[in-house]
Amino acid sequence: MLELRAASLAILASADVQNKVSKLLRLFNEYQEQAITLDLTRKLDVQGISLPGRPLKPELVLPKLVPKRRMDTPEGRAGLLHSLAHIEFNAMNLALDAIWRFPDMPKEYYEDWLKVAKEEAYHFSLIDEHLHALGFSYGDFPAHNSLWEMVERTTDSVIARMALVPRTMEARGLDAVPAICDRFKQIKESRAVEILEIILNDEIGHVLIGNRWFNFLCDKDRLSPIATYRELAIQYRAPILKAPFNMEARQQAGFTSEELSLLGS
């Protein structure tokens, strides 16, 4: 019988995007059917495994080298959608990484991140299908790797991972998606708007999961969430958060009033 964390690692290592998505969806369904076991304590060996598995394209470049995405050309609109597809691809990978990498967490932690991984795979598929309808494919444009770079920085600490990936990098999506949605509304691109609204709604839940487990770990070690976050942000070189902030979405995602009042300070 398959084991959840080991299976998540194997899927993470897959370089074929569609294979990764289909195997992940199958893993989620089989876990719900209790056909998958869960070993909370096993230390998994990744020697010789390249993570994450990714296709040869897109070409990964520095953020400043990613072309500007203008909305007045088909290529510009597709380029913007492609950047979102790449974020969802990396988000799927980071959820799989959170499952296999960190042992000795409660069972619910792994179930939460399996749900996130499944939803990120769904988001990727929605955007990828729409790109194909527009005559483009994932890999047609260069992309940057900032999200995964923060995943790599936090491989040694589950509390740093929870603090700086869902609560920092992914929470920026809560701020950015409404403005992107407005750009597509202006050109009456209704399918893109529908997809973005699905993503925003689900991402609130994903950031909420990050908040849940960050606060769990702080409570466990009697740490101040605010002071601990600041220390981790400095230690792991997290990006400085800048306005505008989607305060309503952040509140729904579990940030406290005190945390929201300190944004950008």
N, C-alpha and C positions, 0 to 999 in steps of 0.2 A: 504494500500500500504506500502511495506517495506521502511524503511529509511536507507540510506547508512551507517551512522556511527553506528547505533544500530545493523544493520545486521553484520557489520564488527566485532563488539564486540562479538556477538553470535558465529560467525565462529571462532574467536580467541579462545574462551572458549572450542571449540569442541576438545575432546581427540582422536577422530578417524581420523587418518591421511588421508585416502582416502575420508572420508566424508568431511573433511576440504577442501581438494583440489577441489572436485566436487562442493561443495557449493560456494566456492570462484569463480570458473570459471563461474558458473551460475549467481552470483551476478554481475560480470563484464559485462556479456552479457546483463543482464536485465537493468543495468544502461545505457549502450549504447543505448538501445531501449527506454529509458526514462520511464521505468516501476518502477524505484526506485526514491524516493525523497531524498533530502539532506537538513538536518537541521544544519546550521553552528553554532548555538549558544547553543544547548541543552547540559546540563551537564548530563552525563550518570552515573547511580549508579552501582558500581561494588561490593558492599558489598556482601560477601558470595560467590563470583565468584573466582575460582582459575585460574590465568593467567600465562602463556598460557596453554590452554589445550594441553596435550601431552600424548602419549601412555606410558605404563609401561616400555617399552624398546624403545630406548637404555638406559642402565644404565649411569647416569651422574657421571663423575669422574673429579678429578683435571687434568688440561692439561698434567702435567708431568706423569700421570698414564695411559694416552692413549698409547696403544702399538705402537711401531715403525712399519711403513708400508713398508715392503720390497717388491720390485717389482719382485723378483724371485720365488714367490709362489702365487698360486691362492688366498689364504687367505690374503696375503699382498696387492695384487692389489685390492681385494674387500674391504679391510679395508680402503684403501685410498679413493676409491669411496664412501664408507659409510660416511667417514668424510665430504666429499663434500655434500652428501645428507643431512646430519645433518645441515650443514651451510645453505643450501637452505631452509630447514624446518624452521629454526630460522629466516631466512630472510623473508620468507612468513609471519611469525607471527609478526615480527617487523613492516612490512608495514601495516598490519591490525591494530596494536597498534597505529601507527602514525595517522591512520584515525579516530579512535574513541576517542582517549585520548585528543586531543588538539582542543578545539572549537575556533571559531572566526578567523579562517584563511580564505583566499580567496577560492572560489569554486575550482579553478585550483589546489590548494594544495591537496585537497582530491582526485581529479581525477588523479593527478600524482601518488599518493601513491596507489591508486587502480590499476593502470597500473603496478606499481612495484610488488604489491602482486600477480597479475595474472601471471606475467613473472616468479617470484620466484616459484610459484606453478608448472609452466611448467618445469622449470629447475629441481625441485625435481622429477617430474614424469619421466623425461628423465633418470635421474640417477637411480631412483628406478627400472624402467623397465630394465635397463642394468644390475643392480645387480641381478635381478631375472633371467635374461638370463645366468648369471654366476653361478647360484645356491645359491644365498644369498638374504637376505631381509634387509630392514631398521629395525634396532633394534638388528641385530646379533652381533654388536660390541659395546664396550663402547664408549662414546663421552664426550667431555667437553662442558661447557655452557658459555664460555667467551662472546660471542656475545650477548646473552640474558641478561647476568649480566650487560652489559653497557646499554641496554634498560631499565632495572630496575632502574639503578642509575639516569636516566634522565627523570623519570616520571613527575617531577615537572616543567620542562622547555622545551618548544618546541625549543628554540634556542640551548640549550645544546644538545637536541636530534639530531637536524640537524647537529650540529658541530661534534659530537662524535660518531654517529653511521654510517650514510652513508659516511661522509667525513673522518672518521678515521678507524673504524673497517672494513667496506665494501671496502673502498679504498685499504686496504691491499690485498684484493683479486685481484685487478688489478696488483699488484706486484707479487703475488704468482702463479697465474694461468699459465702464460707462462712456468715457470719452471716445473710445474706439467705436463703440456701438453707435454713438451720435454721428460719426463720420460716415458709417454705412447707411444710417437713416437718411442723411442728406442726399445720398445718391439713389435712395429707394432700393437698396439691396436687401430685400426682406429676408432672404434665407440666411444671410450672414448675421443679421440682427437676431433672428430666432436662435441660431447656434450660440451667439454670444450671451444671450439671456439665460440659456441653459447652463453655460459654463459659469457665469457669475453666481447663479443660485447654488450650484454644486460647490463652487470654490469657497463660499461662505462656510459650508459644512467642513471642508478640508482644513481650513484655517482654525475652525473650532476644535477639530481633532488635535491639531498641533498645540493649541492652547490647553486643551484638556490634559495632555500628557506632559507638557512643560510644567504646568501647575502641580500635577501629581508628583513629579520628581522633586520640585521645590518643597512641597509639603513633606515628602518622605524624608528629606534631609534638613528640614526646618530652615529653608533658605527664603530670603525675600525675593519674590519674582522680579521686582523692578531693579533692585541692586544686582541680582544675578544676571539678568538680561544685559544690563550695561557692561558688566565685567566680561561676559561672553562675547558681546559685540566687539569689544576692543581686542580681546584675545584672538578671535578668529577673523578679524578684519572684515566685519560686516559693512555693507554700504550704509551711508548715512541716509536716513529717511527724509524725504523732502515733500512738501505740499505740492498739489492738493491731495487731501485724504478723503476717502469715502467713509465718513464717520458712522453713518447708519449701518453700512455693511460690516465695518470693523466691530461695532457694538454687537451686532448679531453673531459675529464670529467669536465672541467671548472675551474681547478686550475690556478691561475694567475702565470705569470713568477716570480713575487716576492715570492709567496707562494712556488713555486717549488724550488727556490734558497735557501729557509730556511729549507728545509726538513732535518731532523736529527739534526738540530742545537739547 
